[in-house]
Amino acid sequence: MRAWQEWAAAVRLLWRAGPRHTVALTVTVVCGALTGPLVVIATGRLVGGLPGAVTGGPGSTEARRVLAALTVFGALILVRTGLRAVEGGLAAVLKLLAASVVEDRAMAAGTGPDGIGHLEEPGYADTLRLVTEPNSRPDQLATLLPEIVRPRLERIGLLVLLAPLAWWAPVLLALAAVLTYRSYQRLARHVHGSMQAASAVIRRAGYLRSLAVDPEPAKEARLFGLRDWLAERMTAVWQSGMAEVWATRGTAARRACGAVGFVVLAEAAVLGHAAFAAARGDLDLTRLVISAQAALAVPALGWVGDADNVVRDALLGLRSLAALEARGTAGDGTGPAGTADSSGHAPQARRDIAFESVDFTYPGTDEPVLRGLDLTIPVGTSVALVGANGCAAGLLNSLGLIGAVAFVVHLAVTGRTGLGAVLLAVVLAGRFTGHVVGLVQTTGAVVELLQNAERLRWLQAYAEREHRTSTAAVPSKLRHGIAVDGLSFRYPGTTRTALRDVTLRLPARGVIALVGENGSGKSTLVKLLCRMYEPTRGTITVDGVRLDALDAESWRERLGAAFEDFVRFEFTVHETVGVGDLPRVGDRRAAADALCRAGAADLPGTLGAGLGTQLGSRWQDGVDLSTGQWQKLAIARALMRRAPLLRILDEPTASLDAETEHLVFERHIEAARRPGTNGDGPGTVTLLVSHRFSTVRGADLIVVLDHGRVAEAGTHDQLLARRGPYAQMYGLQARAYR
């Protein structure tokens, strides 16, 4: 898509979102741009009339002309401020309307094709990301286009004011602006092109970050000690993707320096010519002031600021949206208002949203945010809420500028200051107020950064506060086992007790099964044994040493676990298994051995690149697996560590059939009872968690949990003989499988 096609598509998007709002915004932007040259003319007449006013005195005709020029100057400043406020409100409403159109088109593009194959393609995911990410959403064009169009229209008007000075002055400055603009556009184009090329790599870095910080993979990330490994890998992937971006940016920036130098020379030539013309008497004071202001402002026509860069991002998102639509047969996502829905029923009537005398204060604060809010939002309308702070700040800024100019003019007319002071005040006042606005915006950004830094400091302090200093070493092998005494636990921020007064003995080299209904506390106990949480009350000891006295990371290094909510690590096959023992993550033979023990020895052979196959359909050449295959990889990951003190299988076979689950559990029970080398092993405790009672009947000890308590414990035969909860649930399941 060419540049003019992109801009045409942007205009079509806004027109489709709201034709009336688009027309109103266009008129407002054009009128706002006209105020710039008019203010410059008013300033020139104001300063040009001052010598006569000083000579004639305060009551003279010349003084009244200066007063009239000052009045026009002030009125234009206020009109410009008002137009900016109106422009902001219209742009905000149009952005809301455009956002709705973009969402409709994106949804139609995604649901238009009959199949779902396009949703699994990496290229589709990258394109969709560009459409939906905040930085590249096309609806931003509603607020961004006025920010870049209005200043450029204003500078074009100033070029016209330079024509009386010399025919070549506007030509020279326009050429300098064009060269500058093209240089910056080339820089932006190269940077955005390299960013687009690195999109997949950046997405990979984001995925690695999510594995480190998101709650879903938190258990396995901590259990297998992946924190530093994920951080280092994310940094390496990010830097590999950004290296070309940085190189491109540096090369283009150096080329842009030449254009900047030409702008400086062009501006110096025009201003120097104006000064010599004024010295010769060929240029009066009014024309000198107008020419000087125009010459100083016109080069900004070629500057490319943050708004221009974000516009390029938004246009990239618009191109991506068009690419999504071109992939399928999606419609335009629009339909006539009031039509029936897909079921043939007429849509239900919608009512207005009304706020009546609403007061609101955030919890924990005393200052009301809303006081007596009365507002009615009619059905089918878009509403933009514009705060008064920004408008008030703009008005105060304008009044300050008018007051400063009026005061200096008064001093000049009364003979208390010279013409140079007036000229300096008039020319610099507008620039100063602009810098003040920029300073305020920058200060706000700095404050936000400081707030983020404070949040980071709080997180670091929280981590240090929660970190417990170890006072004992993790044993090399278990002699007695793990003891749970009077254990109670309540999840942070809740009032429900998940475990209550649990007392257990998990003997070394023993196979223990935890059974119970959903919500009985099985997975909670597993998390406490992995030291994901600290008990609310009670203790866990390892060979008589309190678990909270051991270093958490050192303890987890001696664990192996597979969970029901396992993580689908989208690495290569051998890495997805190998992260279970990070020092051997690159050992393909170890990964193959773990897969064999997990009953998945044939899985790599079904994949194109074997153990080197990239998993995850969102990646280039990536493949997806069935839930059962993913689960086998999770079990193999739990078997990577050679001599764990505690091996946990927390319903890791929930997606497998009952027969396969039984075989997996039987294999682990046999392996747990097999003596180590020379009859001496680590004394591993094997903990099996399952809701299928028949699969754990061979365990040394079966513990039945019910509502966070130990209901009963014993061997399979003992529990059947008691005819308690275990016998009842076992009988129900046995009859169900007959």
VOGU-3710 file (C-alpha; in Angstrom, 3 decimals, decimal comma):
1> mrawqewaaa> 0,000/0,000/0,000  1,493/3,339/-1,099  1,645/6,437/1,098  -1,283/8,202/-0,578  -3,329/5,017/-0,343  -2,596/4,819/3,378  -3,760/8,392/3,922  -6,845/7,772/1,791  -7,604/4,678/3,872  -7,207/6,739/7,050
11> vrllwragpr> -9,662/9,351/5,797  -12,115/6,621/4,771  -11,877/5,079/8,239  -12,720/8,386/9,934  -15,483/9,161/7,446  -17,010/5,742/7,974  -16,795/6,195/11,750  -18,549/9,573/11,766  -19,024/11,756/8,669  -20,371/14,758/10,581
21> htvaltvtvv> -17,657/14,548/13,208  -15,016/14,267/10,486  -16,302/17,388/8,698  -16,544/19,330/11,965  -13,043/18,279/12,998  -11,627/19,241/9,584  -13,196/22,716/9,757  -11,911/23,188/13,300  -8,386/22,162/12,340  -8,302/24,493/9,325
31> cgaltgplvv> -9,632/27,426/11,358  -7,122/26,693/14,105  -4,310/26,664/11,536  -5,406/30,068/10,179  -5,081/31,671/13,609  -1,304/31,147/13,495  -0,549/33,487/10,571  -3,200/35,943/11,809  -1,508/36,134/15,216  1,816/36,803/13,482
41> iatgrlvggl> 0,243/39,635/11,448  -1,382/41,112/14,550  1,932/40,962/16,370  3,696/42,736/13,503  1,144/45,542/13,446  1,300/45,829/17,225  5,072/46,225/17,308  5,152/48,338/14,119  2,790/50,916/15,618  4,712/51,304/18,854
51> pgavtggpgs> 7,219/53,992/17,701  4,355/56,305/16,673  2,474/55,560/19,902  5,558/56,352/21,989  6,011/59,646/20,132  2,325/60,626/20,230  1,719/59,589/23,833  -1,000/57,468/25,477  -3,992/59,378/24,051  -2,801/59,714/20,473
61> tearrvlaal> -4,271/58,128/17,353  -1,218/55,874/17,045  -1,711/54,690/20,624  -5,332/53,795/19,866  -4,178/51,819/16,854  -1,746/49,925/19,051  -4,584/49,238/21,498  -6,757/47,941/18,652  -3,916/45,699/17,446  -3,426/44,436/21,002
71> tvfgalilvr> -7,158/43,683/21,245  -7,089/41,738/17,984  -3,985/39,890/19,168  -5,696/38,892/22,423  -8,915/37,863/20,666  -6,998/35,648/18,238  -5,140/33,984/21,106  -8,420/33,220/22,873  -10,043/31,970/19,667  -7,080/29,669/19,066
81> tglraveggl> -7,390/28,296/22,602  -11,112/27,681/22,167  -10,601/25,951/18,842  -8,000/23,655/20,397  -10,491/22,656/23,102  -13,225/21,980/20,538  -10,756/20,042/18,419  -9,819/17,852/21,370  -13,447/17,034/22,152  -14,329/16,234/18,538
91> aavlkllaas> -11,220/14,093/18,142  -12,022/12,152/21,315  -15,566/11,384/20,124  -14,337/10,422/16,662  -11,731/8,116/18,192  -14,462/6,256/20,078  -16,462/5,863/16,881  -13,379/4,752/14,941  -12,503/2,221/17,659  -15,900/0,600/17,175
101> vvedramaag> -15,341/0,394/13,417  -11,859/-1,108/13,872  -13,162/-3,718/16,307  -15,978/-4,667/13,927  -13,612/-4,979/10,977  -11,038/-6,985/12,955  -13,706/-9,369/14,271  -15,213/-9,758/10,815  -11,779/-10,450/9,329  -11,068/-13,093/11,980
111> tgpdgighle> -14,431/-14,839/11,775  -14,993/-14,475/8,031  -13,036/-17,519/6,806  -14,892/-20,814/7,247  -12,025/-22,598/9,003  -9,672/-21,718/11,848  -6,362/-22,446/10,128  -5,623/-18,753/9,681  -5,862/-18,242/13,464  -2,976/-20,678/13,996
121> epgyadtlrl> -0,575/-19,118/11,489  2,329/-17,110/12,992  1,974/-14,426/10,303  -1,675/-13,933/11,187  -0,796/-13,554/14,879  1,830/-10,899/14,096  -0,591/-8,992/11,862  -3,391/-9,154/14,422  -1,031/-7,896/17,119  -0,316/-4,767/15,061
131> vtepnsrpdq> -4,062/-4,108/14,736  -4,907/-4,543/18,412  -1,845/-3,225/20,248  -2,415/0,209/21,855  0,575/1,775/20,081  -0,591/0,824/16,589  -4,383/0,832/16,790  -5,799/2,648/13,724  -8,460/4,514/15,746  -5,658/6,684/17,168
141> latllpeivr> -5,643/8,518/13,837  -8,675/10,529/14,982  -6,607/12,313/17,632  -3,217/12,151/15,938  -4,013/13,541/12,495  -5,105/16,964/13,831  -1,876/17,139/15,839  0,267/16,812/12,709  -1,972/18,478/10,096  -2,769/21,722/11,960
151> prlerigllv> 0,877/22,774/12,610  1,808/22,076/8,987  -1,112/24,075/7,601  -0,098/26,893/9,919  3,499/26,828/8,632  2,287/26,853/5,033  0,369/30,025/5,852  3,538/31,531/7,315  5,387/30,739/4,080  2,926/33,012/2,275
161> llaplawwap> 3,802/35,839/4,687  7,468/35,549/3,670  6,785/36,191/-0,018  6,953/40,055/0,264  10,411/39,782/1,837  11,989/37,991/-1,147  10,672/35,494/-3,675  13,360/32,998/-2,781  12,823/33,138/1,018  9,722/30,888/1,175
171> vllalaavlt> 11,200/28,633/-1,529  14,445/28,160/0,385  12,759/27,500/3,737  10,196/25,183/2,126  13,030/23,225/0,488  14,805/22,956/3,849  11,577/21,753/5,489  10,986/19,159/2,774  14,542/17,832/3,065  14,192/17,617/6,837
181> yrsyqrlarh> 10,837/15,880/6,600  12,106/13,355/4,068  15,152/12,634/6,226  13,057/12,018/9,313  10,519/10,011/7,338  13,312/7,871/5,951  14,540/7,360/9,515  11,050/6,432/10,719  10,455/4,180/7,701  13,670/2,276/8,262
191> vhgsmqaasa> 13,052/1,945/11,991  9,467/0,790/11,527  10,487/-1,570/8,763  13,087/-3,169/10,984  10,573/-3,264/13,859  8,075/-5,022/11,637  10,737/-7,486/10,514  11,586/-8,165/14,159  7,930/-8,577/15,153  8,145/-12,339/15,605
201> virragylrs> 11,319/-12,051/17,693  9,783/-9,337/19,868  6,690/-11,504/20,300  8,947/-14,375/21,389  10,587/-12,096/23,977  7,140/-11,113/25,249  6,208/-14,776/25,568  9,321/-15,500/27,631  8,522/-12,539/29,860  4,987/-13,827/30,406
211> lavdpepake> 6,382/-17,193/31,523  8,408/-15,387/34,174  5,759/-13,025/35,570  2,295/-14,425/34,799  0,532/-16,414/37,521  -0,377/-19,448/35,366  3,200/-20,731/34,799  4,379/-19,519/38,232  4,407/-22,946/39,896  6,591/-24,689/37,337
221> arlfglrdwl> 8,766/-21,624/36,748  9,660/-21,605/40,449  9,757/-25,350/40,903  12,280/-25,798/38,093  14,212/-22,596/38,908  13,549/-20,937/35,551  13,587/-17,312/36,730  17,126/-16,355/35,727  17,115/-18,672/32,697  13,942/-17,066/31,327
231> aermtavwqs> 15,256/-13,546/32,031  18,570/-14,223/30,292  16,887/-15,877/27,346  14,346/-13,054/27,016  17,164/-10,484/27,046  19,119/-12,398/24,416  16,069/-12,800/22,171  15,091/-9,139/22,577  18,594/-7,897/21,816  18,870/-10,133/18,769
241> gmaevwatrg> 15,648/-8,661/17,406  16,492/-5,062/18,291  20,096/-5,113/17,057  19,023/-4,401/13,471  16,577/-1,748/14,665  19,295/0,061/16,598  21,754/-0,172/13,703  19,150/1,179/11,267  18,230/4,009/13,618  21,855/5,068/14,047
251> taarracgav> 22,560/5,113/10,298  19,415/7,074/9,429  19,966/9,548/12,281  23,434/10,392/11,009  22,020/11,067/7,569  19,353/13,344/9,067  22,037/15,584/10,569  22,879/16,919/7,099  19,287/18,084/6,574  19,320/19,825/9,955
261> gfvvlaeaav> 22,470/21,687/8,966  20,829/22,871/5,757  17,844/24,172/7,767  20,158/26,228/9,971  21,885/27,762/6,959  18,586/28,532/5,219  17,150/30,201/8,311  20,320/32,243/8,786  20,166/33,382/5,142  16,535/34,567/5,390
271> lghaafaaar> 16,993/36,320/8,738  20,216/37,934/7,572  18,526/39,225/4,420  15,680/40,658/6,524  18,143/42,403/8,831  20,094/43,986/5,965  16,841/45,064/4,263  15,656/46,720/7,482  19,021/48,432/7,942  18,805/49,855/4,415
281> gdldltrlvi> 15,282/51,111/5,057  13,713/48,722/2,532  11,742/46,895/5,224  9,580/48,620/7,820  9,279/47,445/11,394  5,928/45,709/10,860  7,211/43,624/7,956  10,446/42,887/9,839  8,576/41,456/12,843  6,255/39,409/10,614
291> saqaalavpa> 9,149/38,058/8,537  11,274/37,242/11,575  8,470/35,312/13,289  7,583/33,447/10,109  11,203/32,563/9,345  11,725/31,220/12,856  8,547/29,104/12,767  8,538/27,724/9,184  11,390/25,168/9,593  9,196/23,295/12,070
301> lgwvgdadnv> 7,175/22,283/8,994  9,733/19,535/8,438  10,177/18,318/12,012  8,855/14,849/12,748  7,713/14,558/16,341  6,207/11,876/18,543  2,776/12,353/16,962  4,234/11,649/13,497  5,858/8,455/14,733  2,662/7,254/16,376
311> vrdallglrs> 0,739/8,094/13,184  3,112/5,831/11,285  2,417/3,097/13,839  -1,336/3,654/13,425  -1,020/3,541/9,628  0,906/0,302/10,031  -2,015/-1,004/12,068  -4,404/0,147/9,340  -2,346/-1,692/6,708  -2,394/-4,764/8,898
321> laaleargta> -6,174/-4,517/9,214  -6,477/-4,363/5,430  -4,183/-7,391/5,181  -6,393/-9,332/7,605  -9,471/-8,472/5,557  -7,730/-9,540/2,368  -7,003/-13,013/3,785  -10,614/-14,115/3,927  -14,063/-13,315/2,722  -15,096/-11,231/5,716
331> gdgtgpagta> -17,749/-8,602/5,221  -17,442/-5,030/6,279  -18,928/-5,786/9,678  -21,655/-3,217/9,300  -25,350/-3,562/8,996  -28,343/-1,326/8,973  -29,495/-0,175/12,346  -32,448/-1,941/13,831  -32,101/-5,198/11,867  -32,901/-8,542/13,408
341> dssghapqar> -30,182/-10,674/14,962  -29,025/-14,077/13,733  -31,882/-15,841/15,486  -34,432/-13,796/13,605  -35,634/-11,908/16,666  -35,810/-8,172/16,697  -33,171/-6,566/18,900  -34,312/-5,560/22,332  -34,944/-1,895/22,902  -32,077/-0,191/24,675
351> rdiafesvdf> -32,579/2,582/27,181  -30,544/5,628/28,008  -27,878/5,532/30,708  -28,633/8,109/33,373  -26,599/9,331/36,349  -28,657/11,161/38,953  -26,871/13,054/41,742  -24,055/10,489/41,848  -21,339/10,928/44,474  -18,286/8,672/44,535
361> typgtdepvl> -15,163/8,387/46,667  -12,475/5,747/46,157  -12,157/3,314/49,094  -9,520/4,423/51,557  -9,639/8,094/50,492  -11,522/11,119/51,764  -11,610/13,267/48,637  -14,760/12,756/46,512  -14,103/12,103/42,842  -17,697/12,732/41,728
371> rgldltipvg> -20,039/15,208/43,370  -23,713/15,314/42,375  -23,118/14,036/38,840  -26,208/14,424/36,644  -25,682/12,998/33,172  -27,851/11,245/30,602  -26,243/9,303/27,753  -28,778/8,772/24,947  -28,932/5,369/23,297  -26,778/4,988/20,201
381> tsvalvgang> -24,498/7,918/20,968  -20,795/8,143/21,727  -19,662/10,340/24,576  -16,240/11,848/25,185  -15,504/12,952/28,733  -13,155/15,927/28,634  -11,726/17,182/31,913  -11,776/20,877/32,710  -8,171/20,892/33,887  -6,721/20,836/30,363
391> caagllnslg> -9,097/23,539/29,098  -8,482/25,710/32,148  -4,736/25,330/31,755  -4,959/26,385/28,094  -7,073/29,410/29,002  -4,710/30,477/31,777  -1,779/30,032/29,438  -3,430/32,285/26,827  -4,413/34,917/29,373  -0,862/34,942/30,706
401> ligavafvvh> 0,514/35,502/27,203  -1,952/38,351/26,528  -1,236/39,936/29,889  2,527/39,800/29,420  2,363/41,415/25,974  -0,094/44,078/27,150  2,089/44,944/30,125  5,244/45,369/28,036  3,322/47,439/25,449  2,045/49,659/28,256
411> lavtgrtglg> 5,593/50,164/29,515  6,750/51,088/26,012  3,903/53,573/25,372  4,552/55,272/28,694  8,263/55,498/27,909  9,478/53,117/30,635  11,033/50,550/28,325  12,472/50,420/24,855  11,238/48,923/21,609  13,740/46,067/21,840
421> avllavvlag> 12,168/44,826/25,073  8,745/44,810/23,437  10,019/42,929/20,403  11,792/40,427/22,619  8,696/39,911/24,782  6,328/39,495/21,831  8,528/37,080/19,920  9,568/34,998/22,909  6,327/34,978/24,908  4,598/32,541/22,572
431> rftghvvglv> 7,627/30,299/22,470  7,934/30,464/26,259  4,326/29,386/26,797  4,856/26,524/24,376  7,904/25,452/26,353  5,899/25,696/29,576  3,289/23,345/28,115  6,061/20,956/27,079  7,617/21,246/30,522  4,305/20,410/32,166
441> qttgavvell> 3,846/17,391/29,917  7,401/16,254/30,529  6,970/16,760/34,259  3,873/14,575/34,141  5,842/11,873/32,332  8,654/12,150/34,891  6,147/11,885/37,742  4,691/8,766/36,148  8,163/7,284/35,780  8,879/8,059/39,435
451> qnaerlrwlq> 5,616/6,368/40,401  6,633/3,312/38,395  10,023/3,372/40,067  8,286/3,535/43,447  6,174/0,528/42,491  9,335/-1,328/41,482  10,957/-0,371/44,784  7,878/-1,650/46,618  8,045/-4,948/44,744  11,730/-5,308/45,572
461> ayaerehrts> 11,084/-4,482/49,225  8,212/-6,962/49,287  10,413/-9,689/47,817  13,143/-8,968/50,369  10,616/-8,917/53,198  9,121/-12,236/52,161  12,508/-13,876/51,625  13,450/-16,085/54,545  17,067/-16,712/55,434  17,817/-20,423/55,495
471> taavpsklrh> 19,231/-21,851/58,697  19,647/-25,446/57,586  20,859/-27,310/54,515  18,643/-29,464/52,359  19,523/-33,117/53,076  21,219/-35,104/50,347  18,777/-37,973/50,957  15,763/-38,683/53,118  16,180/-41,029/56,055  12,831/-40,649/57,787
481> giavdglsfr> 10,630/-38,657/55,451  8,357/-35,633/55,529  6,025/-34,879/58,432  2,989/-32,597/58,371  1,732/-31,554/61,815  -1,412/-29,553/62,559  -1,257/-27,847/59,169  -3,868/-25,195/58,398  -3,854/-22,796/55,476  -5,900/-19,913/54,168
491> ypgttrtalr> -5,094/-18,316/50,804  -4,019/-14,652/51,068  -6,931/-12,241/50,827  -9,569/-14,899/51,552  -11,449/-15,998/54,654  -12,036/-19,639/53,650  -9,737/-22,192/55,236  -8,440/-24,526/52,515  -6,674/-26,932/54,916  -7,531/-27,498/58,559
501> dvtlrlparg> -5,405/-29,384/61,136  -3,828/-31,788/58,635  -1,382/-34,279/60,158  0,439/-36,763/57,915  3,574/-38,850/57,730  5,167/-39,283/54,283  7,843/-41,936/54,861  11,060/-42,034/52,888  10,878/-44,364/49,864  7,118/-44,471/50,309
511> vialvgengs> 4,349/-44,054/47,758  1,514/-41,924/49,110  -1,737/-41,191/47,279  -3,941/-38,167/47,929  -7,541/-38,662/46,887  -10,701/-36,666/47,369  -13,324/-34,665/45,596  -12,572/-31,402/43,813  -11,896/-28,638/46,316  -10,912/-31,015/49,098
521> gkstlvkllc> -7,434/-29,449/49,435  -5,233/-31,897/47,517  -3,514/-29,313/45,262  -3,242/-26,861/48,165  -1,264/-29,400/50,182  0,970/-29,997/47,165  1,684/-26,250/46,880  2,649/-26,095/50,555  4,990/-29,071/50,151  6,624/-27,237/47,208
531> rmyeptrgti> 6,847/-24,134/49,433  4,803/-22,002/47,071  3,071/-20,664/50,191  3,808/-20,634/53,903  1,362/-22,375/56,249  -1,115/-20,264/58,191  -0,616/-22,577/61,168  1,271/-25,799/61,781  4,575/-27,117/60,453  6,111/-29,229/57,716
541> tvdgvrldal> 9,403/-30,930/58,561  11,925/-32,768/56,399  13,823/-35,364/58,402  12,948/-33,383/61,514  14,039/-29,984/60,064  11,348/-27,349/59,544  10,712/-26,752/55,852  10,716/-22,975/56,315  14,279/-23,234/57,661  15,480/-24,564/54,301
551> daeswrerlg> 16,311/-22,322/51,369  13,245/-22,366/49,099  15,196/-22,558/45,837  17,514/-25,289/47,156  14,502/-27,306/48,305  12,727/-26,969/44,967  15,884/-28,142/43,191  15,303/-31,501/44,881  11,689/-31,800/43,697  10,120/-33,197/40,561
561> aafedfvrfe> 6,498/-32,448/39,817  3,813/-32,603/37,150  0,583/-30,731/37,702  -2,920/-30,980/36,321  -2,680/-27,341/35,191  0,670/-27,979/33,523  2,419/-25,318/31,451  2,651/-25,736/27,700  6,207/-24,480/27,264  6,397/-23,585/23,579
571> ftvhetvgvg> 10,064/-24,367/23,067  11,576/-27,205/21,081  10,550/-30,657/22,289  13,816/-31,397/24,071  13,804/-27,969/25,758  10,158/-28,325/26,822  11,162/-31,525/28,614  14,673/-30,415/29,548  13,627/-27,400/31,634  12,646/-29,957/34,260
581> dlprvgdrra> 16,385/-30,183/35,050  17,819/-26,867/33,925  21,536/-27,841/33,981  20,663/-30,521/31,385  18,228/-28,471/29,316  20,306/-29,022/26,180  20,884/-32,749/26,756  18,747/-34,470/24,122  19,618/-37,937/25,377  18,350/-37,072/28,852
591> aadalcraga> 15,133/-35,653/27,369  14,624/-38,801/25,272  15,142/-40,985/28,371  12,577/-38,939/30,341  10,087/-39,270/27,476  10,623/-43,031/27,453  9,906/-43,275/31,195  6,818/-41,114/30,695  5,461/-43,526/28,089  6,028/-41,064/25,235
601> adlpgtlgag> 9,094/-42,548/23,554  7,348/-42,568/20,182  6,184/-38,935/20,362  9,289/-37,297/18,771  9,056/-39,717/15,850  5,629/-38,351/14,941  7,022/-34,825/14,586  8,888/-33,492/11,594  12,098/-32,429/13,349  11,957/-34,944/16,190
611> lgtqlgsrwq> 13,294/-33,583/19,461  14,167/-30,332/17,685  10,573/-29,621/16,630  9,331/-26,169/17,593  6,112/-26,450/19,608  3,291/-23,932/19,372  1,481/-23,071/16,151  2,003/-19,339/16,717  5,723/-19,682/15,914  7,410/-20,180/12,570
621> dgvdlstgqw> 7,404/-23,895/11,685  5,742/-24,574/15,043  3,334/-27,451/15,566  0,598/-27,922/18,106  -0,028/-31,083/20,079  -3,071/-32,715/21,520  -3,774/-32,156/25,225  -2,712/-35,713/25,956  0,630/-35,220/24,179  1,270/-31,985/26,077
631> qklaiaralm> 0,497/-33,849/29,296  3,032/-36,570/28,480  5,674/-33,874/27,978  4,786/-32,455/31,402  5,212/-35,903/32,991  8,563/-36,340/31,241  9,601/-32,913/32,530  8,831/-34,075/36,075  11,090/-37,116/35,533  14,145/-35,139/34,375
641> rrapllrild> 15,704/-34,726/37,812  17,673/-37,826/38,668  17,392/-38,054/42,458  14,578/-35,903/43,828  13,617/-36,053/47,475  9,963/-35,586/46,594  8,290/-36,458/43,314  4,733/-35,193/42,847  2,230/-36,250/40,227  -0,713/-33,918/40,840
651> eptasldaet> -3,375/-35,357/38,507  -0,992/-35,023/35,550  -2,930/-37,589/33,522  -6,374/-35,991/33,744  -6,538/-35,704/29,945  -5,557/-39,339/29,393  -7,893/-42,297/29,359  -8,246/-44,382/32,511  -6,166/-47,295/31,171  -3,233/-45,050/30,178
661> ehlvferhie> -3,409/-43,243/33,510  -3,323/-46,550/35,360  -0,239/-47,664/33,405  1,559/-44,349/34,126  0,843/-44,579/37,856  1,814/-48,236/38,026  5,127/-47,434/36,309  5,869/-44,733/38,882  4,907/-46,942/41,807  7,242/-49,659/40,571
671> aarrpgtngd> 10,070/-47,159/39,960  9,626/-45,716/43,473  10,017/-49,155/45,036  12,997/-50,124/42,908  16,190/-49,812/45,011  18,886/-47,414/43,917  22,462/-48,196/42,982  24,006/-50,562/45,572  20,647/-50,460/47,353  21,210/-46,867/48,432
681> gpgtvtllvs> 19,044/-44,106/46,935  17,804/-40,632/47,867  14,806/-42,025/49,735  12,389/-40,330/47,361  8,844/-39,783/48,580  6,415/-40,296/45,694  3,143/-38,400/46,061  0,311/-39,312/43,692  -2,777/-37,123/43,418  -5,756/-38,450/41,514
691> hrfstvrgad> -9,542/-38,413/41,431  -9,592/-41,952/39,959  -9,299/-44,236/42,967  -8,509/-47,372/40,975  -5,216/-45,929/39,705  -3,704/-45,472/43,207  -4,763/-48,738/44,848  -1,123/-49,907/44,825  0,112/-46,989/46,964  1,670/-47,689/50,374
701> livvldhgrv> -0,623/-45,129/51,971  -3,845/-43,593/50,673  -4,967/-40,340/52,300  -8,558/-39,216/51,786  -9,099/-35,459/52,081  -12,545/-33,992/52,614  -13,133/-30,213/52,889  -9,526/-29,579/53,894  -9,355/-32,305/56,545  -7,937/-35,826/56,591
711> aeagthdqll> -11,047/-37,987/56,508  -9,176/-41,311/56,700  -5,847/-42,888/55,750  -4,585/-46,430/55,169  -3,876/-48,974/52,471  -6,419/-49,809/49,819  -7,528/-52,977/51,580  -7,715/-51,294/54,983  -9,861/-48,475/53,661  -12,214/-50,840/51,883
721> arrgpyaqmy> -12,607/-52,836/55,086  -13,596/-49,704/57,022  -16,443/-49,019/54,605  -15,844/-45,279/54,991  -15,747/-42,449/52,425  -13,003/-44,136/50,400  -14,939/-47,388/50,088  -18,088/-45,534/49,083  -16,400/-43,410/46,398  -14,355/-46,367/45,151
731> glqarayr> -17,538/-48,396/44,752  -19,286/-45,566/42,892  -16,388/-45,201/40,444  -16,082/-48,959/39,966  -19,759/-49,230/39,043  -19,434/-46,275/36,664  -16,598/-47,973/34,739  -18,388/-51,319/34,402
//
